[in-house]
Amino acid sequence: MHETTIIPCPVCGGLGLQQHDVLWPELVAAWELTPEETRRINRQQGECCTQCGANLRSRTLAGGFLECLNWPQTLRDMNDLSHTAHHRILEINAAGTLSPYLSKFRHYRLIEYPEFDMQKLELPADSYDFVIHSDTLEHVPDPVAGLRECRRVLRPSGTLVLTIPIVPTRLTRRRTNLPPAYHGNPGEKPEDQIVHTEYGADFYLDFIAAGWTKVSLFTLGTPDALAVIGTK
Ligand SMILES: [Zn+2]
């Protein structure tokens, strides 16, 4: 199947893309990625909009979020905040290039994991309409606890929108008894980038274990990046 349809960037509407590979040999080895899996992750993390810089992961997250909002235009077009003024947004770790747009919501809070423990959020229940995070869950020692907390702080019918790096050609692997592996970029502070879970095709099991009963996927027409959407 050929991917011939060019989907405009959900962040800015741009049509241009450029690829730069982001994986390095030590990470490919630790993750034990095949060449095809390596290509997939490189595209997910390194295929960037030439106009706004959003990578495929961020564009997919933005697209999923906008669909939940029923907003037919781009994230950048969302200047009329009267449309969104009532939405309460919790962003856990800056979601790539999307934060500047999300931060314009009137009821917006950004917290940083691990400084703010996602496994035990010191936030009241039923207090947000959206919880958003991008490639954070794999760094949480107990991701089921993290997902349970996301659900707790959402109001009934509230929505979790997230990305995680999923390798769909294998099953989820915990790195508990494996040598430490780090995402992020070589040379960055490694403590925050340690990976506890390498997600695979059965990623949804953690969501069900955390109490989620309604989980769906959003894509930009390619399986190389998925936004996972949970509705409380
Ligand atoms: Zn863009």
Residues whose N, C-alpha, C, O or C-beta is under 5 A from the ligand:
A	BS01	ZN	C9 V11 C12 G13 G14 C49 Q51 C52 G53 A54
